[in-house]
Amino acid sequence: LDAGADRDDAEAALRALGVDARTAAVIRMRALGDPDVALPGGPERALDAWRPWRSYALRHLALGGGA
């Protein structure tokens, strides 16, 4: 896996290995550099306003910037 990998193919390969959807999404966000990932089970509709930068918005909120 690297930032140049096809993100859809890499995520599909991870899922085929048994990696759960949330972990595959985090890998896609952090290791593959995808700026627009909404984590499964999260508030996807609420994040639509932040497209195409949902990964950055989620990281900001996770670090306490959404208080």
FIBA-763450 format. One record per residue (C-alpha): residue number from 1; residue in one letter; x, y, z. Coordinates in pm, 1 decimal. Layout:
+-----+------+----------+----------+----------+
| seq | type |       c1 |       c2 |       c3 |
+-----+------+----------+----------+----------+
| NUM |    A |        X |        Y |        Z |
...
+-----+------+----------+----------+----------+
This chain:
+-----+------+----------+----------+----------+
| seq | type |       c1 |       c2 |       c3 |
+-----+------+----------+----------+----------+
|   1 |    L |      0.0 |      0.0 |      0.0 |
|   2 |    D |    117.8 |    347.9 |    -84.4 |
|   3 |    A |    -31.4 |    685.3 |   -167.6 |
|   4 |    G |     -7.7 |    603.3 |   -538.7 |
|   5 |    A |   -218.8 |    286.7 |   -515.4 |
|   6 |    D |   -564.5 |    278.9 |   -669.8 |
|   7 |    R |   -778.3 |    349.2 |   -363.6 |
|   8 |    D |  -1081.1 |    146.1 |   -469.7 |
|   9 |    D |   -869.0 |   -157.1 |   -561.6 |
|  10 |    A |   -667.9 |   -135.1 |   -238.9 |
|  11 |    E |   -982.7 |   -111.3 |    -27.5 |
|  12 |    A |  -1136.6 |   -408.0 |   -211.3 |
|  13 |    A |   -818.0 |   -611.4 |   -154.7 |
|  14 |    L |   -820.6 |   -528.7 |    216.6 |
|  15 |    R |  -1186.2 |   -628.5 |    245.4 |
|  16 |    A |  -1111.9 |   -955.1 |     61.7 |
|  17 |    L |   -847.2 |  -1029.5 |    327.1 |
|  18 |    G |  -1110.7 |   -991.4 |    597.6 |
|  19 |    V |  -1037.5 |   -635.3 |    707.5 |
|  20 |    D |  -1359.5 |   -476.6 |    835.6 |
|  21 |    A |  -1512.1 |   -178.6 |    653.2 |
|  22 |    R |  -1420.1 |     81.9 |    916.1 |
|  23 |    T |  -1054.7 |    -26.1 |    934.4 |
|  24 |    A |  -1031.4 |    -34.7 |    554.4 |
|  25 |    A |  -1173.5 |    319.1 |    544.7 |
|  26 |    V |   -918.0 |    442.2 |    799.7 |
|  27 |    I |   -636.0 |    282.5 |    596.9 |
|  28 |    R |   -775.3 |    446.0 |    285.4 |
|  29 |    M |   -780.3 |    780.3 |    465.1 |
|  30 |    R |   -441.7 |    763.6 |    639.4 |
|  31 |    A |   -217.5 |    535.0 |    431.5 |
|  32 |    L |   -358.7 |    600.2 |     85.2 |
|  33 |    G |   -408.8 |    973.5 |    138.0 |
|  34 |    D |   -773.8 |    983.0 |     32.0 |
|  35 |    P |   -906.9 |   1326.2 |    135.1 |
|  36 |    D |  -1273.2 |   1226.8 |    104.5 |
|  37 |    V |  -1357.1 |    925.4 |    321.7 |
|  38 |    A |  -1667.3 |    898.8 |    538.6 |
|  39 |    L |  -1629.6 |    625.4 |    797.7 |
|  40 |    P |  -1894.1 |    351.4 |    784.1 |
|  41 |    G |  -2144.3 |    387.4 |   1065.6 |
|  42 |    G |  -2069.2 |    756.1 |   1102.0 |
|  43 |    P |  -2291.3 |   1056.8 |   1035.9 |
|  44 |    E |  -2252.3 |   1035.8 |    657.7 |
|  45 |    R |  -2537.1 |   1275.1 |    575.3 |
|  46 |    A |  -2394.6 |   1535.0 |    813.5 |
|  47 |    L |  -2056.4 |   1503.6 |    643.0 |
|  48 |    D |  -2190.9 |   1562.8 |    291.7 |
|  49 |    A |  -2136.8 |   1937.5 |    333.4 |
|  50 |    W |  -1763.1 |   1874.1 |    376.0 |
|  51 |    R |  -1713.1 |   1692.3 |     44.7 |
|  52 |    P |  -1449.3 |   1649.7 |    -94.1 |
|  53 |    W |  -1257.9 |   1696.2 |    232.4 |
|  54 |    R |  -1443.3 |   1464.2 |    471.8 |
|  55 |    S |  -1123.8 |   1287.5 |    583.7 |
|  56 |    Y |   -978.6 |   1615.4 |    705.4 |
|  57 |    A |  -1304.5 |   1715.3 |    874.2 |
|  58 |    L |  -1323.7 |   1383.0 |   1059.0 |
|  59 |    R |   -962.4 |   1414.4 |   1172.3 |
|  60 |    H |  -1024.7 |   1768.2 |   1295.9 |
|  61 |    L |  -1329.5 |   1654.7 |   1492.9 |
|  62 |    A |  -1143.9 |   1353.6 |   1633.8 |
|  63 |    L |   -869.4 |   1581.6 |   1764.3 |
|  64 |    G |  -1122.0 |   1794.0 |   1950.2 |
|  65 |    G |  -1161.3 |   2073.1 |   1698.4 |
|  66 |    G |  -1536.3 |   2027.7 |   1675.5 |
|  67 |    A |  -1620.4 |   2131.3 |   2031.5 |
+-----+------+----------+----------+----------+
